[in-house]
Amino acid sequence: MNTTGAAIASAVVFVWLGMVMAISFLEAPLKFRAPGVTIPVGLGIGRLVFRALNIAETVLAAAAAVAVTVGAGGPPRSLAVLTGVLVALLVVQLGVVRPRLNRRSDRVLAGEDLPRSRGHLHYVALEAVKVVLLIALGVGLSAH
Protein backbone atom coordinates (compact mmCIF):
# COMPACT_ATOMS: atom_id res chain seq x y z
CA MET A 1 0.00 0.00 0.00
CA ASN A 2 1.33 3.46 -0.92
CA THR A 3 2.26 5.29 2.32
CA THR A 4 1.48 8.76 1.00
CA GLY A 5 -1.85 7.67 -0.44
CA ALA A 6 -2.77 5.92 2.80
CA ALA A 7 -1.87 9.05 4.79
CA ILE A 8 -4.02 11.25 2.54
CA ALA A 9 -6.92 8.80 2.70
CA SER A 10 -6.57 8.61 6.50
CA ALA A 11 -6.59 12.41 6.77
CA VAL A 12 -9.75 12.64 4.64
CA VAL A 13 -11.45 10.00 6.80
CA PHE A 14 -10.51 11.73 10.06
CA VAL A 15 -11.72 15.12 8.77
CA TRP A 16 -15.02 13.44 7.87
CA LEU A 17 -15.14 11.85 11.33
CA GLY A 18 -14.51 15.19 13.04
CA MET A 19 -17.27 16.89 11.11
CA VAL A 20 -19.79 14.16 11.92
CA MET A 21 -18.91 14.16 15.60
CA ALA A 22 -18.95 17.96 15.90
CA ILE A 23 -22.27 18.47 14.13
CA SER A 24 -24.26 15.35 14.95
CA PHE A 25 -23.16 14.79 18.51
CA LEU A 26 -22.32 18.31 19.69
CA GLU A 27 -24.09 21.05 17.73
CA ALA A 28 -27.37 19.27 17.05
CA PRO A 29 -28.35 18.45 20.63
CA LEU A 30 -26.93 21.65 22.12
CA LYS A 31 -28.80 24.09 19.87
CA PHE A 32 -32.12 23.10 21.44
CA ARG A 33 -30.76 23.97 24.89
CA ALA A 34 -29.83 27.53 23.96
CA PRO A 35 -32.06 30.21 25.47
CA GLY A 36 -34.83 31.33 23.16
CA VAL A 37 -34.38 28.57 20.58
CA THR A 38 -37.82 27.19 19.82
CA ILE A 39 -38.45 23.89 18.06
CA PRO A 40 -39.21 25.61 14.72
CA VAL A 41 -36.08 27.78 14.96
CA GLY A 42 -33.96 24.77 15.94
CA LEU A 43 -35.39 22.73 13.07
CA GLY A 44 -34.70 25.54 10.61
CA ILE A 45 -31.11 25.83 11.81
CA GLY A 46 -30.70 22.06 11.84
CA ARG A 47 -31.91 21.71 8.27
CA LEU A 48 -29.37 24.27 7.06
CA VAL A 49 -26.52 22.80 9.08
CA PHE A 50 -27.24 19.20 8.10
CA ARG A 51 -27.67 20.11 4.45
CA ALA A 52 -24.21 21.68 4.55
CA LEU A 53 -22.79 18.72 6.49
CA ASN A 54 -24.27 16.24 4.02
CA ILE A 55 -22.79 18.12 1.07
CA ALA A 56 -19.40 18.10 2.79
CA GLU A 57 -19.82 14.41 3.63
CA THR A 58 -20.62 13.59 0.02
CA VAL A 59 -17.44 15.34 -1.12
CA LEU A 60 -15.39 13.67 1.62
CA ALA A 61 -16.90 10.24 0.88
CA ALA A 62 -15.99 10.61 -2.79
CA ALA A 63 -12.49 11.82 -1.86
CA ALA A 64 -12.06 8.95 0.61
CA ALA A 65 -13.23 6.41 -1.96
CA VAL A 66 -10.80 7.75 -4.56
CA ALA A 67 -7.95 8.03 -2.06
CA VAL A 68 -8.51 4.52 -0.73
CA THR A 69 -8.88 2.82 -4.10
CA VAL A 70 -6.41 4.82 -6.20
CA GLY A 71 -4.13 6.82 -3.93
CA ALA A 72 -3.51 4.03 -1.47
CA GLY A 73 -2.24 1.80 -4.25
CA GLY A 74 -4.34 -1.32 -3.80
CA PRO A 75 -5.65 -1.26 -0.24
CA PRO A 76 -6.40 -4.44 1.66
CA ARG A 77 -9.85 -5.81 0.91
CA SER A 78 -11.08 -4.97 4.42
CA LEU A 79 -10.38 -1.26 3.91
CA ALA A 80 -12.06 -1.26 0.51
CA VAL A 81 -15.11 -2.97 2.05
CA LEU A 82 -15.22 -0.45 4.94
CA THR A 83 -15.12 2.39 2.43
CA GLY A 84 -17.96 0.86 0.42
CA VAL A 85 -20.06 0.32 3.53
CA LEU A 86 -19.52 3.94 4.61
CA VAL A 87 -20.57 5.22 1.20
CA ALA A 88 -23.65 2.96 1.24
CA LEU A 89 -24.56 4.14 4.75
CA LEU A 90 -24.33 7.76 3.62
CA VAL A 91 -26.52 6.98 0.61
CA VAL A 92 -29.16 5.47 2.93
CA GLN A 93 -29.03 8.50 5.19
CA LEU A 94 -29.36 10.94 2.32
CA GLY A 95 -31.79 8.95 0.20
CA VAL A 96 -34.07 7.41 2.81
CA VAL A 97 -33.77 8.89 6.30
CA ARG A 98 -33.18 12.59 5.52
CA PRO A 99 -36.16 12.91 3.13
CA ARG A 100 -38.44 11.46 5.82
CA LEU A 101 -37.03 13.86 8.41
CA ASN A 102 -37.46 16.77 5.99
CA ARG A 103 -41.11 15.88 5.37
CA ARG A 104 -41.72 15.71 9.10
CA SER A 105 -39.93 18.99 9.81
CA ASP A 106 -41.97 20.61 7.00
CA ARG A 107 -45.11 19.64 8.92
CA VAL A 108 -43.75 20.97 12.22
CA LEU A 109 -42.66 24.21 10.56
CA ALA A 110 -46.18 24.48 9.08
CA GLY A 111 -47.55 24.48 12.63
CA GLU A 112 -48.54 20.86 13.21
CA ASP A 113 -48.04 19.56 16.74
CA LEU A 114 -46.42 16.15 16.28
CA PRO A 115 -45.02 13.66 18.79
CA ARG A 116 -41.24 13.15 19.03
CA SER A 117 -39.74 11.62 15.93
CA ARG A 118 -38.35 8.10 15.77
CA GLY A 119 -36.72 9.06 12.48
CA HIS A 120 -34.23 11.13 14.41
CA LEU A 121 -33.31 8.05 16.43
CA HIS A 122 -32.68 6.15 13.19
CA TYR A 123 -30.48 8.98 11.95
CA VAL A 124 -28.54 9.06 15.23
CA ALA A 125 -28.08 5.27 15.15
CA LEU A 126 -26.71 5.49 11.62
CA GLU A 127 -24.41 8.34 12.70
CA ALA A 128 -23.10 6.19 15.57
CA VAL A 129 -22.40 3.31 13.18
CA LYS A 130 -20.74 5.76 10.79
CA VAL A 131 -18.47 7.03 13.58
CA VAL A 132 -17.35 3.50 14.45
CA LEU A 133 -16.71 2.68 10.78
CA LEU A 134 -14.83 5.93 10.19
CA ILE A 135 -12.60 5.24 13.19
CA ALA A 136 -11.95 1.70 11.95
CA LEU A 137 -11.15 2.92 8.43
CA GLY A 138 -8.96 5.79 9.61
CA VAL A 139 -6.99 3.56 11.98
CA GLY A 140 -6.71 0.85 9.34
CA LEU A 141 -5.37 3.32 6.81
CA SER A 142 -2.95 4.80 9.35
CA ALA A 143 -1.58 1.34 10.08
CA HIS A 144 -0.70 0.80 6.43
VEXMAR-410770 format. One record per residue: residue in three letters; x, y, z of N, C-alpha, C, O in turn. Coordinates in pm, whole numbers, m for minus. Layout:
<"ALA", <X, Y, Z>, <X, Y, Z>, <X, Y, Z>, <X, Y, Z>>;
...
***
This chain:
<"MET", <85, m118, 0>, <0, 0, 0>, <89, 124, 0>, <186, 130, 76>>;
<"ASN", <59, 222, m82>, <133, 346, m92>, <118, 427, 37>, <6, 459, 77>>;
<"THR", <229, 459, 103>, <226, 529, 232>, <165, 668, 220>, <84, 707, 304>>;
<"THR", <203, 742, 118>, <148, 876, 100>, <m1, 871, 73>, <m78, 948, 131>>;
<"GLY", <m42, 783, m13>, <m185, 767, m44>, <m265, 727, 79>, <m375, 777, 102>>;
<"ALA", <m209, 635, 158>, <m277, 592, 280>, <m289, 707, 379>, <m392, 721, 445>>;
<"ALA", <m185, 790, 389>, <m187, 905, 479>, <m292, 1006, 436>, <m363, 1062, 519>>;
<"ILE", <m302, 1030, 306>, <m402, 1125, 254>, <m542, 1069, 279>, <m631, 1141, 324>>;
<"ALA", <m561, 942, 249>, <m692, 880, 270>, <m729, 884, 418>, <m844, 912, 453>>;
<"SER", <m633, 857, 505>, <m657, 861, 650>, <m696, 1002, 693>, <m788, 1019, 773>>;
<"ALA", <m627, 1103, 642>, <m659, 1241, 677>, <m801, 1278, 634>, <m874, 1342, 709>>;
<"VAL", <m839, 1237, 514>, <m975, 1264, 464>, <m1078, 1199, 556>, <m1178, 1260, 592>>;
<"VAL", <m1052, 1074, 594>, <m1145, 1000, 680>, <m1157, 1067, 816>, <m1267, 1079, 869>>;
<"PHE", <m1044, 1111, 874>, <m1051, 1173, 1006>, <m1113, 1313, 1002>, <m1175, 1355, 1100>>;
<"VAL", <m1099, 1385, 892>, <m1172, 1512, 877>, <m1322, 1484, 873>, <m1400, 1552, 939>>;
<"TRP", <m1361, 1384, 795>, <m1502, 1344, 787>, <m1553, 1306, 926>, <m1661, 1349, 967>>;
<"LEU", <m1476, 1226, 998>, <m1514, 1185, 1133>, <m1533, 1306, 1224>, <m1631, 1314, 1298>>;
<"GLY", <m1440, 1399, 1220>, <m1451, 1519, 1304>, <m1575, 1600, 1275>, <m1640, 1651, 1366>>;
<"MET", <m1607, 1613, 1148>, <m1727, 1689, 1111>, <m1853, 1620, 1162>, <m1942, 1686, 1216>>;
<"VAL", <m1861, 1490, 1146>, <m1979, 1416, 1192>, <m1994, 1428, 1343>, <m2103, 1453, 1394>>;
<"MET", <m1883, 1409, 1414>, <m1891, 1416, 1560>, <m1927, 1556, 1608>, <m2007, 1571, 1700>>;
<"ALA", <m1868, 1658, 1547>, <m1895, 1796, 1590>, <m2039, 1837, 1564>, <m2103, 1898, 1650>>;
<"ILE", <m2091, 1804, 1448>, <m2227, 1847, 1413>, <m2331, 1756, 1475>, <m2422, 1803, 1544>>;
<"SER", <m2320, 1627, 1453>, <m2426, 1535, 1495>, <m2432, 1514, 1646>, <m2541, 1498, 1702>>;
<"PHE", <m2317, 1513, 1710>, <m2316, 1479, 1851>, <m2286, 1597, 1944>, <m2288, 1582, 2066>>;
<"LEU", <m2258, 1714, 1887>, <m2232, 1831, 1969>, <m2329, 1944, 1935>, <m2408, 1986, 2019>>;
<"GLU", <m2324, 1992, 1812>, <m2409, 2105, 1773>, <m2557, 2071, 1777>, <m2636, 2146, 1834>>;
<"ALA", <m2594, 1960, 1718>, <m2737, 1927, 1705>, <m2810, 1922, 1839>, <m2914, 1986, 1853>>;
<"PRO", <m2760, 1848, 1936>, <m2835, 1845, 2063>, <m2824, 1974, 2143>, <m2917, 2009, 2216>>;
<"LEU", <m2711, 2044, 2131>, <m2693, 2165, 2212>, <m2779, 2282, 2165>, <m2820, 2365, 2247>>;
<"LYS", <m2805, 2292, 2037>, <m2880, 2409, 1987>, <m3017, 2420, 2051>, <m3068, 2530, 2069>>;
<"PHE", <m3079, 2307, 2084>, <m3212, 2310, 2144>, <m3208, 2349, 2292>, <m3313, 2373, 2352>>;
<"ARG", <m3090, 2355, 2349>, <m3076, 2397, 2489>, <m3044, 2544, 2503>, <m3045, 2598, 2614>>;
<"ALA", <m3016, 2610, 2391>, <m2983, 2753, 2396>, <m3107, 2834, 2430>, <m3217, 2802, 2384>>;
<"PRO", <m3091, 2938, 2510>, <m3206, 3021, 2547>, <m3274, 3081, 2424>, <m3208, 3133, 2334>>;
<"GLY", <m3405, 3072, 2421>, <m3483, 3133, 2316>, <m3496, 3052, 2187>, <m3567, 3093, 2095>>;
<"VAL", <m3429, 2938, 2179>, <m3438, 2857, 2058>, <m3562, 2768, 2069>, <m3568, 2676, 2151>>;
<"THR", <m3659, 2797, 1985>, <m3782, 2719, 1982>, <m3761, 2598, 1890>, <m3662, 2590, 1817>>;
<"ILE", <m3854, 2506, 1894>, <m3845, 2389, 1806>, <m3841, 2431, 1659>, <m3756, 2383, 1586>>;
<"PRO", <m3930, 2521, 1613>, <m3921, 2561, 1472>, <m3789, 2628, 1436>, <m3734, 2602, 1329>>;
<"VAL", <m3737, 2713, 1524>, <m3608, 2778, 1496>, <m3497, 2673, 1493>, <m3412, 2675, 1404>>;
<"GLY", <m3497, 2583, 1590>, <m3396, 2477, 1594>, <m3402, 2388, 1471>, <m3299, 2349, 1416>>;
<"LEU", <m3525, 2355, 1428>, <m3539, 2273, 1307>, <m3488, 2347, 1184>, <m3421, 2287, 1099>>;
<"GLY", <m3518, 2475, 1175>, <m3470, 2554, 1061>, <m3318, 2559, 1057>, <m3258, 2542, 951>>;
<"ILE", <m3257, 2582, 1173>, <m3111, 2583, 1181>, <m3056, 2445, 1148>, <m2962, 2432, 1070>>;
<"GLY", <m3117, 2343, 1206>, <m3070, 2206, 1184>, <m3075, 2166, 1037>, <m2983, 2101, 987>>;
<"ARG", <m3181, 2205, 970>, <m3191, 2171, 827>, <m3078, 2234, 747>, <m3019, 2169, 660>>;
<"LEU", <m3047, 2360, 776>, <m2937, 2427, 706>, <m2803, 2362, 738>, <m2723, 2335, 649>>;
<"VAL", <m2780, 2337, 866>, <m2652, 2280, 908>, <m2634, 2139, 852>, <m2527, 2106, 801>>;
<"PHE", <m2738, 2056, 860>, <m2724, 1920, 810>, <m2718, 1914, 659>, <m2655, 1824, 604>>;
<"ARG", <m2782, 2006, 591>, <m2767, 2011, 445>, <m2621, 2039, 410>, <m2565, 1975, 321>>;
<"ALA", <m2561, 2136, 479>, <m2421, 2168, 455>, <m2331, 2050, 493>, <m2238, 2017, 419>>;
<"LEU", <m2358, 1988, 607>, <m2279, 1872, 649>, <m2289, 1760, 545>, <m2188, 1700, 509>>;
<"ASN", <m2409, 1734, 498>, <m2427, 1624, 402>, <m2359, 1652, 269>, <m2311, 1559, 204>>;
<"ILE", <m2354, 1777, 228>, <m2279, 1812, 107>, <m2131, 1787, 131>, <m2063, 1727, 48>>;
<"ALA", <m2081, 1833, 245>, <m1940, 1810, 279>, <m1910, 1661, 290>, <m1806, 1615, 244>>;
<"GLU", <m2001, 1586, 350>, <m1982, 1441, 363>, <m1977, 1373, 227>, <m1898, 1282, 205>>;
<"THR", <m2061, 1417, 136>, <m2062, 1359, 2>, <m1928, 1381, m66>, <m1873, 1291, m128>>;
<"VAL", <m1876, 1502, m54>, <m1744, 1534, m112>, <m1636, 1450, m44>, <m1550, 1393, m111>>;
<"LEU", <m1640, 1444, 89>, <m1539, 1367, 162>, <m1550, 1217, 134>, <m1448, 1148, 125>>;
<"ALA", <m1672, 1166, 120>, <m1690, 1024, 88>, <m1631, 993, m49>, <m1564, 892, m67>>;
<"ALA", <m1656, 1081, m144>, <m1599, 1061, m279>, <m1446, 1070, m273>, <m1377, 988, m333>>;
<"ALA", <m1395, 1168, m199>, <m1249, 1182, m186>, <m1189, 1061, m116>, <m1083, 1012, m155>>;
<"ALA", <m1256, 1013, m12>, <m1206, 895, 61>, <m1207, 773, m30>, <m1111, 696, m32>>;
<"ALA", <m1314, 756, m106>, <m1323, 641, m196>, <m1211, 645, m300>, <m1148, 543, m328>>;
<"VAL", <m1188, 762, m357>, <m1080, 775, m456>, <m945, 753, m390>, <m861, 681, m443>>;
<"ALA", <m924, 815, m275>, <m795, 803, m206>, <m767, 659, m164>, <m654, 611, m175>>;
<"VAL", <m870, 591, m117>, <m851, 452, m73>, <m824, 361, m192>, <m733, 279, m188>>;
<"THR", <m901, 375, m298>, <m888, 282, m410>, <m772, 315, m503>, <m706, 225, m555>>;
<"VAL", <m746, 443, m525>, <m641, 482, m620>, <m514, 525, m547>, <m406, 471, m570>>;
<"GLY", <m529, 623, m459>, <m413, 682, m393>, <m341, 588, m298>, <m221, 601, m277>>;
<"ALA", <m414, 495, m241>, <m351, 403, m147>, <m284, 286, m217>, <m221, 202, m152>>;
<"GLY", <m296, 281, m348>, <m224, 180, m425>, <m262, 36, m395>, <m176, m46, m362>>;
<"GLY", <m389, 5, m405>, <m434, m132, m380>, <m448, m163, m233>, <m369, m239, m178>>;
<"PRO", <m547, m105, m168>, <m565, m126, m24>, <m608, m270, 5>, <m660, m339, m83>>;
<"PRO", <m587, m313, 129>, <m640, m444, 166>, <m791, m447, 145>, <m859, m345, 154>>;
<"ARG", <m842, m564, 118>, <m985, m581, 91>, <m1072, m526, 204>, <m1177, m467, 179>>;
<"SER", <m1029, m544, 327>, <m1108, m497, 442>, <m1128, m347, 438>, <m1235, m298, 472>>;
<"LEU", <m1025, m272, 398>, <m1038, m126, 391>, <m1126, m83, 275>, <m1201, 14, 286>>;
<"ALA", <m1119, m155, 164>, <m1206, m126, 51>, <m1352, m153, 88>, <m1441, m77, 52>>;
<"VAL", <m1375, m263, 162>, <m1511, m297, 205>, <m1563, m191, 303>, <m1677, m147, 291>>;
<"LEU", <m1480, m150, 399>, <m1522, m45, 494>, <m1560, 82, 420>, <m1660, 146, 453>>;
<"THR", <m1482, 119, 322>, <m1512, 239, 243>, <m1646, 225, 172>, <m1727, 317, 173>>;
<"GLY", <m1669, 110, 111>, <m1796, 86, 42>, <m1914, 89, 137>, <m2019, 144, 103>>;
<"VAL", <m1898, 32, 255>, <m2006, 32, 353>, <m2036, 174, 399>, <m2152, 212, 415>>;
<"LEU", <m1932, 254, 420>, <m1952, 394, 461>, <m2027, 472, 353>, <m2119, 549, 383>>;
<"VAL", <m1988, 453, 231>, <m2057, 522, 120>, <m2203, 477, 114>, <m2292, 560, 96>>;
<"ALA", <m2227, 348, 127>, <m2365, 296, 124>, <m2447, 351, 240>, <m2563, 387, 223>>;
<"LEU", <m2387, 359, 358>, <m2456, 414, 475>, <m2495, 560, 450>, <m2606, 601, 483>>;
<"LEU", <m2403, 636, 393>, <m2433, 776, 362>, <m2546, 786, 260>, <m2632, 873, 271>>;
<"VAL", <m2545, 700, 162>, <m2652, 698, 61>, <m2787, 670, 128>, <m2887, 734, 94>>;
<"VAL", <m2791, 577, 221>, <m2916, 547, 293>, <m2960, 668, 374>, <m3078, 704, 373>>;
<"GLN", <m2868, 731, 442>, <m2903, 850, 519>, <m2961, 960, 430>, <m3063, 1020, 462>>;
<"LEU", <m2894, 985, 319>, <m2936, 1094, 232>, <m3057, 1060, 146>, <m3137, 1148, 114>>;
<"GLY", <m3071, 934, 110>, <m3179, 895, 20>, <m3304, 844, 87>, <m3412, 846, 27>>;
<"VAL", <m3293, 799, 212>, <m3407, 741, 281>, <m3443, 818, 408>, <m3556, 865, 423>>;
<"VAL", <m3347, 831, 498>, <m3377, 889, 630>, <m3397, 1040, 622>, <m3496, 1091, 675>>;
<"ARG", <m3306, 1112, 559>, <m3318, 1259, 552>, <m3447, 1305, 485>, <m3511, 1397, 536>>;
<"PRO", <m3489, 1246, 373>, <m3616, 1291, 313>, <m3734, 1274, 408>, <m3823, 1359, 412>>;
<"ARG", <m3736, 1166, 485>, <m3844, 1146, 582>, <m3838, 1253, 691>, <m3941, 1307, 731>>;
<"LEU", <m3718, 1282, 739>, <m3703, 1386, 841>, <m3743, 1523, 785>, <m3804, 1603, 856>>;
<"ASN", <m3709, 1548, 661>, <m3746, 1677, 599>, <m3898, 1690, 587>, <m3953, 1797, 611>>;
<"ARG", <m3964, 1582, 548>, <m4111, 1588, 537>, <m4173, 1615, 674>, <m4268, 1692, 686>>;
<"ARG", <m4120, 1551, 775>, <m4172, 1571, 910>, <m4145, 1714, 957>, <m4234, 1778, 1013>>;
<"SER", <m4025, 1763, 937>, <m3993, 1899, 981>, <m4075, 2002, 902>, <m4108, 2107, 956>>;
<"ASP", <m4107, 1973, 776>, <m4197, 2061, 700>, <m4331, 2074, 772>, <m4387, 2183, 781>>;
<"ARG", <m4382, 1963, 822>, <m4511, 1964, 892>, <m4502, 2042, 1022>, <m4592, 2119, 1056>>;
<"VAL", <m4393, 2023, 1096>, <m4375, 2097, 1222>, <m4362, 2246, 1193>, <m4421, 2329, 1262>>;
<"LEU", <m4284, 2280, 1092>, <m4266, 2421, 1056>, <m4396, 2484, 1005>, <m4415, 2605, 1012>>;
<"ALA", <m4487, 2400, 954>, <m4618, 2448, 908>, <m4716, 2463, 1025>, <m4830, 2506, 1006>>;
<"GLY", <m4671, 2427, 1145>, <m4755, 2448, 1263>, <m4818, 2325, 1323>, <m4888, 2335, 1424>>;
<"GLU", <m4796, 2208, 1264>, <m4854, 2086, 1321>, <m4783, 2052, 1452>, <m4662, 2071, 1466>>;
<"ASP", <m4859, 2001, 1547>, <m4804, 1956, 1674>, <m4789, 1804, 1667>, <m4887, 1731, 1681>>;
<"LEU", <m4667, 1758, 1647>, <m4642, 1615, 1628>, <m4564, 1558, 1747>, <m4490, 1631, 1813>>;
<"PRO", <m4581, 1429, 1774>, <m4502, 1366, 1879>, <m4354, 1359, 1838>, <m4321, 1382, 1721>>;
<"ARG", <m4268, 1328, 1933>, <m4124, 1315, 1903>, <m4103, 1216, 1790>, <m4178, 1120, 1774>>;
<"SER", <m4001, 1241, 1714>, <m3974, 1162, 1593>, <m3883, 1044, 1620>, <m3778, 1058, 1683>>;
<"ARG", <m3924, 928, 1572>, <m3835, 810, 1577>, <m3733, 816, 1464>, <m3627, 754, 1472>>;
<"GLY", <m3766, 891, 1360>, <m3672, 906, 1248>, <m3540, 965, 1292>, <m3435, 930, 1239>>;
<"HIS", <m3546, 1055, 1390>, <m3423, 1113, 1441>, <m3339, 1007, 1511>, <m3216, 1010, 1504>>;
<"LEU", <m3405, 913, 1577>, <m3331, 805, 1643>, <m3262, 716, 1539>, <m3150, 670, 1560>>;
<"HIS", <m3330, 693, 1426>, <m3268, 615, 1319>, <m3145, 687, 1264>, <m3041, 627, 1238>>;
<"TYR", <m3159, 819, 1247>, <m3048, 898, 1195>, <m2930, 893, 1292>, <m2815, 877, 1251>>;
<"VAL", <m2959, 909, 1421>, <m2854, 906, 1523>, <m2787, 769, 1527>, <m2665, 759, 1540>>;
<"ALA", <m2866, 663, 1516>, <m2808, 527, 1515>, <m2714, 510, 1396>, <m2606, 453, 1409>>;
<"LEU", <m2757, 558, 1280>, <m2671, 549, 1162>, <m2545, 634, 1179>, <m2437, 595, 1134>>;
<"GLU", <m2558, 749, 1243>, <m2441, 834, 1270>, <m2344, 762, 1363>, <m2222, 769, 1343>>;
<"ALA", <m2396, 693, 1464>, <m2310, 619, 1557>, <m2235, 507, 1484>, <m2115, 486, 1507>>;
<"VAL", <m2305, 436, 1397>, <m2240, 331, 1318>, <m2135, 394, 1228>, <m2025, 341, 1213>>;
<"LYS", <m2168, 507, 1168>, <m2074, 576, 1079>, <m1947, 615, 1155>, <m1837, 600, 1103>>;
<"VAL", <m1963, 665, 1277>, <m1847, 703, 1358>, <m1756, 583, 1382>, <m1634, 592, 1366>>;
<"VAL", <m1814, 471, 1420>, <m1735, 350, 1445>, <m1662, 307, 1317>, <m1544, 273, 1321>>;
<"LEU", <m1732, 309, 1204>, <m1671, 268, 1078>, <m1562, 365, 1033>, <m1459, 323, 980>>;
<"LEU", <m1584, 494, 1054>, <m1483, 593, 1019>, <m1358, 575, 1104>, <m1246, 585, 1054>>;
<"ILE", <m1376, 549, 1232>, <m1260, 524, 1319>, <m1185, 401, 1270>, <m1062, 403, 1257>>;
<"ALA", <m1258, 294, 1243>, <m1195, 170, 1195>, <m1120, 194, 1065>, <m1007, 146, 1048>>;
<"LEU", <m1180, 266, 972>, <m1115, 292, 843>, <m994, 381, 861>, <m888, 354, 804>>;
<"GLY", <m1008, 487, 939>, <m896, 579, 961>, <m777, 511, 1028>, <m663, 531, 988>>;
<"VAL", <m806, 430, 1129>, <m699, 356, 1198>, <m638, 253, 1104>, <m516, 237, 1099>>;
<"GLY", <m723, 183, 1029>, <m671, 85, 934>, <m581, 147, 830>, <m477, 90, 795>>;
<"LEU", <m620, 263, 779>, <m537, 332, 681>, <m407, 381, 743>, <m301, 375, 681>>;
<"SER", <m414, 430, 865>, <m295, 480, 935>, <m194, 368, 960>, <m73, 391, 962>>;
<"ALA", <m246, 248, 980>, <m158, 134, 1008>, <m87, 84, 882>, <8, 5, 892>>;
<"HIS", <m131, 127, 767>, <m70, 80, 643>, <13, 191, 587>, <75, 175, 482>>;
***
